[in-house]
Each structure stands twice: as structure tokens, then as C-alpha cells.
């Protein structure tokens, strides 16, 4: 277990075989759980939960989040979600998010797939590993959030060139270009790309 981590009420933070239950904890059949929201502190064989200095809430369905792509598979993309402060209240995830490609099209097709009314289109990556994205929480499942990026404000808000790692510039609808090596990459680009104040406004509204 990490020396310091954030816990929600009911979270497992240790077992009696390894730790003594300390302040703001409860014991459930040998499992030590957090009784409050706060930082988990383990020291000298005792595990406790210390009150946070500010209010903390869990990210809920319908909220916008910002995070970093940690893995990009063929049909699902995984997002490491950042903490967000809204009106002095810190919102946390405590779990990752996923973007399911099949949910990003009204026809049930992935972003950039063939349009039934036209010829096949080139496959477009919605985002890539290391990209920073804005997404909306569609479902809050026990182990992971299901996220959506169909809205204009959602999508990549920061990308790095896959060739030279330079910051990419927006170069048109769903297109990013490297100012250093001029390499272009297709993405589902947010309308807020390169607009930090607008991003902050969306996340905190």
C-alpha cells in the first residue's frame, strides 16, 4: 500500500494481519476500511484516515472531466482522470475512465468509420496515448467510468507529435500538425484546443 492515498468511506485501506486500525477507520471481518473521506496514513504499523482540509466529492454522471489517455486499443480507449476543483470543492475519480468507440457514432459505428451514405473513409484515431482529453461522464459503473467525446467541446485538448514529441497545433477540423517536423495526425479535436481558460470554464461550470 502507498504511504499516502485518498480514500472514500468504506474503501479498504488494510487488513488486521498487517495493521492496527487507527483514527477514522472501521474494522469489517478483519478488513480495515475508511470511515471518512481523507488521506490514508500508514505509520509504525497503524493505518489511519486524516480529515482533508477541504470538501471532496466523487465525480458524477453528467460531469465533464479532463484526463490523459493511458492505453488506446482498437475498440476502447482508457483515460486516467485528473482531479478537478469546482467552486472550492475538489472532485475526484478514484478510478479510470473508458471511451468505447462504438458509442461515438449515432449509427453505432466508431469515429471515422464508413458512412452508410458514402464511400469508405480513412480510419481516424479519436485520441492516442499521452493525449489530454475532455470527455463527459456517461455512466458511473462500479469499476470504471464510461466517457463520451461526441460533443464539440469534447476531444483532444493537448497532443504530442508521435515522431518528435513536440506539442501539436490545431490545423483544421479533426487535424493536428506538428510545427517542428510538419507531421500531421488525425484526432477528434476539441473546439477548446489551445484555450486553457475556456477549458477551465467548461470543467467548473
N, C-alpha and C positions, 0 to 999 in steps of 0.2 A: 504493500500500500504506500502511496505517496505520503510524504511528510505533511503536506498541506493540500487539501482539496475542498471543494464546495459540496455540501450535502443538503438534500431536501428532507423534510420529515418522513421517517420510515425507511430511508436509504440504509443499506447495510454498510457499516464502517469498520467492522471487525468481528472476531469471534472470541469467546471467553477463554479458549485454549491459548490464545496469543496475547490478549489484552485484558486489563481491568477496565470495566465500564466507568467512565468519568462523568463530568458535568454535562447536562443536557443530552443524555443518552438513555435508552431503554434496552432491556435485555429480553429477547424473544426466543425461547428454546435454545439458548446458548449463542444466539446471534445478537451482536450489539448494533443497535440502529440509532440514527439521529432522531432526536425529539423536536428539534427546531431547524430552521434554515440557518446555516452558518458555515464557518470554516472548521474542517476536521483537523484536530491537532493530536498527534501521537508522540508521547514523550515518556521516557522511563517506564515503559510497559503499560501506560494508561492511555486510553483514547477518549477524547472529549470533543464537544462541539461548542465553539465560541460564537457569541452573537455577532452578526455583521453590523457594521456601523451605519448601514443604510438599508432601505427596504429592497428586497429581492423577490421577483416573481418569475414564474416559468413562462417561456414563450408559448403563446396560444395560437390556435387555429385562426386564420384570417389576418395574422400579422405579417408584415414584411420583415425579412431577415437579410443579413449580409454574411457571406461566408466564403471559404476558399475550397475549390474543387480538389478533393484528395484522391479520387480514383474515377476514371472515365471508361466505363465498359460499353459494350455495343448497345445495350438497351436501357441501362441505368447509370446515372452519374451520382457519386456520393459527395456530400458537402459537409465540411467542418464549419459549424455555425459559430459566429462571434457573439459575444455579449453585447447588448445594446442598452444604453441608458435613455429612458424616456421620462421627461419631467421629474428628474431626480430619482426615478425608480429603475433599478438595474434588472433587465430581463435576460434570463439565461436559458440555455437549451438542455444541458446535461446529457445530450445525445446528438447524433449526427442527423443529417437530412439526406433525402434522395430525390432525384428528378427522374421520372420514368418517361422515356422517350415516347411511348405510345400514347401518353396522356397529353402531349403537347400539340396535338392536331385535332380539330373538330371531327375529322374523319377517322380518328383513332390511329393515324399514321404519325411517324416520327418527324421531327423538324427537318425540312429539306428533302423529304421523300417525294415519290412520284405523285403528282397531282392527277386525279382521275380525269380531269377535263383537258389535260395537255400532255406533252411528251415527257419522258423521264427527265428529272432534274439531277444535277450533281449533288451527291450527298454532302450535307453541311453539318459540321460539328456545332452543337449548341454551345459547348464550352469545353475547355481542356484542362488537364491537370495543372494546378497553380493559378488558374484564373480566379479572380474575385468576382462574385456574382451577387445580384439582388434577386430574391425569389419570394414568393408568397406561400405561406403555410396552408396547404390544402387539407391535410389530415394529420392528427396527432396520435399516432399509433404508439403502443407501449415501448417499443424498442427504437423507433426511428420516425422522423417527420417525413411526410410526403410533400414535396415542394413543386410549385409551378412557376414557369417563366414565360407564359404566353402574353402577359400584359406588356404594353410598350415600355414601361419603366423597368421591367424585369429583364434579366440577362446579364451579360458580362459588363462590368464597370471598370475593370483593370485586367489587361492581358500582357503577357510577355512573349516575345518572339521565340519560336521553337528552335531557331537557328543560332541566334546570338544573344538571347535573353534580354534584349533591350525592351523598354516599355513601348507597347504598340499604340498607334494613333488611330482614331476612327477615320475611315476612308470611304464612307457611304453606308447604305443600308446593309447590315449584317456583314460588314467587311472591315477588317483591321489591317493596318500597314505599318511595317517597321521603318522608322525614319533613318535607321542606321544602315541596314542592308537592303531595304526596299522589298523585303519578302512580304507577301500578303497572306492573310489567313481569314477564313470564313468563320463567323461566330453568330450567335443570337445576341446582338449588341443592344444594351440598354440605351434608351433615349437620354439617360443621365450620365453616359460615359464621359469621364473627364470633368464632371460637375460636382465636386465634393459637397458644396453647400446644399444643392438640390437633393443629393443622396441623403444627407443628414435630415433634411426636411421630410422626406418620404418615410424614413425609418422612425421618426419621432412624432409623426402626426397622430 
